[in-house]
Amino acid sequence: QVQLVESGGGLVQPGGSLRLSCAASGSMFDSNAMGWFRQAPVKEREFVAAVRLSAGTYYATSVKGRCTISRDNAKNTVYLQMNSLKPEDTAVYYCNALVGTTAVGSWGRGTQVTVSS
């Protein structure tokens, strides 16, 4: 089982940037793709981005071109660099181990991202 601790969220103005981090412990990090999800108020949790063991990446249409996901296998950490942030990016962001775009681990507490002027 993977234990996940997300960090790096905060309040940022539209057009700003944030870099989220997810520290993972457990064996699933070494054998799974990892991804980011987000959940806005009164909405369901949605897939944002994923990075495969091979470092290949894929993104939700809503963030493609604005976000970059990466992983540091030596540090068991996954990152999400978010640029050109929009108010609609406001959500709690979570990471998880993936099969396809389906999360397979337990959820962490997430990190709040608020985009507002």
Buried (B, 14 or more C-beta within 10 A) or exposed (E): EBEBBBBBBEEBEEEBEBBBBBBBEBEBBEEBBBBBBBBBEEEEBEBBBBBBEEEEBBBBEBBEEBBBBBBEEEEBBBBBBBBEBEEEBBBBBBBBBBEEBEBBBEBBEBBEBBBEE
